[in-house]
Amino acid sequence: MLLTLDLDSEVPIYQQIRDRIVEAIADGALAEGSALPSTRHLGADLGINFHTVNKAYDLLRNQGFIRINRKTGAVVRRDTTSGPAEDGYADEWQERLRTLLAEAVVLGLEPREVTGRCETVLGSFAVKSGTRP
């Protein structure tokens, strides 16, 4: 797994790690059951403190993207037993989407450009909407 981080970004490093892993899952680069590197190993590879990686992994675990246990470490998990609406995820996601769309409006992007970019990004993921592996 190759992670690209921007150490000069305003986005915290743990959030960047979380985001890149979620993108890799959506892209199909990380499948159900794929093992993630240990926090110490990934921290050393990225040249960052392993506690930062641990914070990202905790966030991923709490959001249901990975499971962590002492024997197998961090492993990609896709919870197909409950849908997004059942745990309130869709409502929370819509609130984050609202903020992103507000930024686009303030910066002067046209609605067609915004929807076109959304369709392009969605189309780039290996895991297509409406299907779950």
Stockholm file with secondary structure:
# STOCKHOLM 1.0

chainA/1-133         MLLTLDLDSEVPIYQQIRDRIVEAIADGALAEGSALPSTRHLGADLGINFHTVNKAYDLLRNQGFIRINRKTGAVVRRDTTSGPAEDGYADEWQERLRTLLAEAVVLGLEPREVTGRCETVLGSFAVKSGTRP
#=GR chainA/1-133 SS CCCCCCTTSSSCHHHHHHHHHHHHHHHTSSCTTCBCCCHHHHHHHHTSCHHHHHHHHHHHHHTTSEEEETTTEEEECCCCSSCTTTTTHHHHHHHHHHHHHHHHHHTTCCHHHHHHHHHHHHHHCSSCTTCCC
#=GC SS_cons         CCCCCCTTSSSCHHHHHHHHHHHHHHHTSSCTTCBCCCHHHHHHHHTSCHHHHHHHHHHHHHTTSEEEETTTEEEECCCCSSCTTTTTHHHHHHHHHHHHHHHHHHTTCCHHHHHHHHHHHHHHCSSCTTCCC
//
